Amino acid sequence: MKNSKKICLFSLAPFIGGAEVALERLALGLTKKGLKPLCILGSNNEVGEHFTKKGIEWQYWPMPFPNKWNFLFYFFSVFRLRFFLKKQKINIIHANDLPSLQFVSLAAKPLKIPRICHHRYIFDGGAIKWFLKYNAEYHIYVSNALRHSLELNYPSLKDQPGQVVYDGLPIPQLPNDQEKIQIRRRLNLPLDKIIVLFAGQIIPRKGVKDLIEAWNLLPDKVQSQAHLVIIGDDLAGKGAYRTEMEHLAATLHVNIDFRGFQKNVNDWLNASDIVTVPSHIEPLGNATLEAMAHARPVIGSSVGGIPEMIVHGETGVLVQPKKPKSLSSALKYLIEDKNLTGQMGIKARKRCEDIFSLDKHVDDILNIYSKFFL
């Protein structure tokens, strides 16, 4: 595809979550390939500030949903965006999430600009039908599990062009043993224990409650060998659910290290030995990929796209979702076998390099774009 083509990436971007991280990586990857993507964000918040620091070109553009109270404002916004797309001579519209498609697609349709929809979450059939009412020329799914679920809820998607493209990430350099010790000291973590890490949003569907209950089920001897750290927050709920989970841990009298939202996630991954992803719903999951890239075995729920990332018994352990007892058994298994933990981590990184690298992800996306410029 010629580098002169103009790509416009759209996202509601309500906060920095997995979809926003994936968008950032794609924008940087496209830039590395010589393109100059423009990101249009539906929120004016820390996402844009972060993009600016990364050198990503972006603009704030409200993306309202239509209703009888904002009918005029909605269509004014649509026509304003249509004029902008025409003036900028945009060649590809890539909606980074399904909800933003309804607004973007209506603006781009009369201009006959190819519209790509990136599916990252599972909505019910009614919501899918409403979001897709203006359609797209191509659909991207972050996992086979997500594609299958969406096609069950909205059968007409089966007849529309699309494919699965796994999210990708840069493969980081790993610290040596001495550097890992220094990182732990800087983060005020114990040097003589197995560090078990949860990193992500602290919301019900991420399974934090299951993790706390699973930790409580561990024998005292196993707990004494390990240290559980939970980083992240309940951004949408302004910390309410995180506070609830802290109270649960205190009630159960288990020692769990809550550290809140952290920007330096790579440091926490480098300091850890085992990563947990006990989600109830997970179309793919950046937390799993990031842990694998850092050569950490992942204990993950066998839901959504997680089994497409973790090879059970080789790169990590799959457990039943919403089953603290199953999760506790997996924690005990890895905590008690440090050699196995290290071997799984090495295999996890190799799998990430082969299948989930950012270079492969960007190449796959460019191949999709090129379908419209043959």
N, C-alpha and C positions, 0 to 999 in steps of 0.2 A: 504494500500500500504506500502511495506517495506521501512524503512527509508534509506536503502542502495541504493535506486534508485537515479540516477543522473538526475536532471532536469536542462535544459538549457533554459533560458528566453531571447528572442531576441527583440530588439527595435531599431528603427532608432534614437530616442531620440534627435531631433534637438534642443530642449530647454525644460525647465520644464513646461509642460502643463498637462492637465488632464490625458492623457495616461501614462505619466511618473510617475505621482503621484500614479496612480492605480498600475503600475508595482512595485513601491517601496513598497506599502502596501502589495501586494501579496508576494513579496520576503520576507518581514519581517514576514508575516503570516505563510509562509511555513517553515521558520526557527524556528518559535515558535513551530511548530508541529514536530520538530526534523529533518527536511530535510535541505540540504545545497545547495540551488539553486545557479547557476552561471548565472549572467546577462551578455549578450554580447550586447554592445551598439555601434551603427553605427556612433556615434559622440563623439568626445573627448572634452567635455565642462563642464558646471556647473552641468549637470546631474550626471556625474561620481563623481565629487567632493562631491555632496550631498550624493550620495550612500556611498562613503567612510566614511563620517561622521556618517552615520546610521549603519555602520558595514556590509554593503552588499557587497559580493564579485562580482567584475565585471571586464570585460576586454573590451578594445576598439578594434573594428574590423570594418574597412570600409565596407559598404554594397553598392557597386556601382550598378547602373542600366546599362544594356548592351546597347551599341550603336556601330556604326562602328568605332568610334574614340578610344574606350577603350576596344575593343573586347578581346585582349590578357590579359589585366590587369584584366578584369572581370572574365575570366575563371581561371586565375592564383589564384585569390582571392577565387573562389569557391573551387578549388582543395585544397588550403591551409586550408580552413575551414573544408573540408571533412576529411583531415588528422588529424586535431585537434579533431574533434568529435569522430573519431575512437580511437585515442590515449587516450582520456579522458573517453571512454566507456560511452558516454551519452545515457540515456535510453528514454528520452522524449524531443522533441523539441517543445517549446511553443513560437510562434511568437506573440508578444504583439500588433502588428499592421499589417494590410494587406500589406503595401508596403514592409516591411522587409521579408515577406514570400517568394517573388520571388527569393531572393538570398539564404536564409536559406534552403528552400525546395529543391532546385537543389543540394545543397551540401549534404543534408541528405538522399535524395531518394535512391541512390545505397546502402546505409548502412542499409536500411530498419528500420530506426529509426522512430517511430510514430511522425507525425507532426500535431500540433494543431495550428489553426489560430484564433486569437482573433480579431473580427471585431468591430471597434470603430467609424467608420466614413462612410459616404455615398459617394461612388464614382460613376461615371457614368458607364454604362454597358461596354464600351470599356476598361476602366481602370481596372475594376473588372476582366474581361476576361484575360487581360495581367498579372495582379498580380497573378492570380490563375492558370496560365498555367502549373505549376508543381504540383498543387493540394496539399491537406492536408487530413489526415485521419479523422479529426474532426474539427468542426467549433463552436466557441463560439461567441454569440452576446450579446452586453451589454443591449439590450432592444428588446421587441417584435416589436416595430415600426421599428427599424433598420433591424431586420431580414426580416420583410415583404418587406421593400423597396429594400433590396439587392436581395431578391428572385425575385422581379419584374424585376429588371435590369439584373439579371443573373439567369434564370430559373433553370439551372442545379443544383444550390445550394439546391433546394428543395429535390433532391434525395440523397444528401450527409449527413452523420450523423452530428448532431449538436444540440445545445440547447441554450436557453437564460440563462445567468448567470449575475445577476446584480452586479455591482461593490459594494464593501463594504468598510467600514471605521471604525476605532476605535471610540467607543462612549466616548466622553470626559466628564470629570467632569465639572459641571456647577458652575460658581461663584455665591456667594450670593450677595445680594444687595450692601453691602459695598465694596466688591471686584470689582463689576462692576463699581462703582463710581471711585475707584482707577485706574482701567484700562482706563476709559475715561479721567481722569486727565493726565495719562501718555501719552496718545495719543493726548492730546490737543483737546478734543472734548467737546462740551457743555454738561452740566449736566442736564439741564432743558428742553431738546428737545427730540423728537422721532428721533432716528438715523436710517436713511434708507441707506442701504449699497449695492453697486455693487462691486463684487470682481471677477476678471477674466481678460482674454485677452481683450484689447481694440482694437477690430477689427470690421469691418462692420457687420459680421454675429452674433455678440454678442448683437446687438441692443442698443448700448450705445447712438447712435443718437436719437433713439426713446425715451429713458429714459430722455434725456435732454429736448426734446420737450414736453414730458409728464409733466415734472416738471414745465415747463414754463406755462402749461395750468392750473395748480393748482391755486385756489383762493389765494389771498395774505394772508388771515387769516390762511389757511391751511399750506402754505409755512412757515409762521412765527412759527408754532408749531413744525416744523421738520427741519432736517439737512441732506442733501444728501451727502454721501461720496462715491467717486469712487476710488478704489484701483486697480492697475494693469497697464499694459503697452502694447504697440504694439511692442513685441519683434522682430517679423519677419521684421517689417518695421522700426525698430530702433527709435520708438517713433513718427513717422510721423502722424499716425492716432490719437494718443492721443493728440498731439498738435492741430490737426484739431478740435477735440472735445472741447478742452479748448477754442479755438477761437469761436466756435459755442455758448458755454455757455456765453462768454463775449458779443457776438453780441446780444444775447437774453436778456442780463442783468439779468441773474438768478445766484443766489449764490450757486455754486456747489463746493464742496471741493475735488479737485483732489490731491491724495497723491502719485501717482506713484506706482511702484512695491514694494510690501511689503512681507517680509518673514514670519512675525508673523500674519498670517491670522486668527489664532484662537483668538488672542486678539481682532481683529477688529470684529469678529463675536460675541464674548462675550460682546463687547461694544455696539452692534447694537440692534435694536428692530424689524426691518423688513429687509428682503433681497430681492433684485430684480434679476431676471434672464430673461431678455426680448429677448432671443435669437431668431434668425430666423431659425437656424438649431441646433439641439442638440440631438445626439443619446441617451445620458443619461444625463450626466452633474454632475461633482463633486461639483460644486458650490451649486447646490440645495441640494445634500446629506449632505454636510458639514453644511449648514444652518439648516437643519432639525435636525441633530445630536446635534446642539447647541440650540435646542428648539426655533428656529426662524421661523415664518411663511414666506413662499416664495410667491412672486408674480411672476409667470412664464408664459412664452408663451405656448400656447397649441400646441406645435410642438414636433416631435420626441418622445423621452422617457420621457419628462417632465410630461405629464399626467399620466404616470405609477408611478411617485413618489408623486406628489401632489394630494391630494383628495380635489377637489374644494369645498370651503366653510367650510372645516373641518381642514385641515392642511395648507391651503394657498388659493391663488386665481389664477385661470387660466384666461389668457387674450388672445385676438387675437394677433398674431405676426404682427409687422410692423404697429400697430395701436396706436399711442401715446395717442389718446383720451381714448381708452379702458384702457390703462395702467394708465393714469392719474386718471380715476374713481376708479380703484382698490387702488391706492395710497391714495386717499382721504378717501376711505372706511375704510382702516386700521389705517391711521394716526388719524382719528377722534374717534376711538373706541379702547382705550388702553386695556380694559379688554378682548375684543375679540382677539386682537393681542396676548395677553398672553395665552389665552386658545388654540388658534390655534398652538402656539409654543409647548405647552405641548403635544398635539396630534401628531405633526410632529415628535417630538423626539421619542415617543412611536412607531410610524410607522417605523422609522429608526432602532430602536432596534430590531423590529420583522422581518424586511425584508432586511435591507441593512447593517447589521453589518459585520465587517471584518471576524469574526469567521464563519459566515454562508457562506460568499463568498469563503473563503479558503476551507471549507468542501466541497462545491460544486465543486471546481476545483479539489480537491483530488479525489472525486468520478469519475470525468472524467478521470484523470490519471489512476485510478485503472482499467478502462475498458480495458487497454492494458496490464495488469499484473495479469489477473485472473489465 
